[in-house]
Amino acid sequence: VQLQASGGGLVQAGGSLRLSCSASRRTASSYAMGWFRQAPGREREFVATITWNGGGIVYANSVKGRFTISRDIAKNTVSLQMSSLKPEDTAVYYCATGPWAGNSNSKNYNFWGQGTLVTVSS
């Protein structure tokens, strides 16, 4: 499966952005679709995950209450609505898919898209 992430850009602190991840095909309904991010000089970290059937929603503590993950089965797309953005949210955001629902470990995701850069200015 091929994944294409989009929607990144430059936004001021407190602003919002919506990222999208388009999949070339939908995997099993129980498969997880996750978002990860990697800031300069830091390791890749988990952001949020959801399954195609809408379950298995998990957020990193750092984004809980500010980010919302959702999926559109008809469009084979998973989105990440980001609000109240902070400078520390600046990173390259990646989408990925894997067989383990609700999983935050990047090693359990088999397919990755290219990243989309989010820059939050203070």
Secondary structure, 3 states (H helix, E strand, C coil): CCEEEECCEEEECCCCEEEEEEECCCCCCCCEEEEEEECCCCCCEEEEEEECCCCCCEECCCCCCCEEEEEEHHHCEEEEEECCCCHHHCEEEEEEEECCCCCCCHHHCCEECCCEEEEEEC
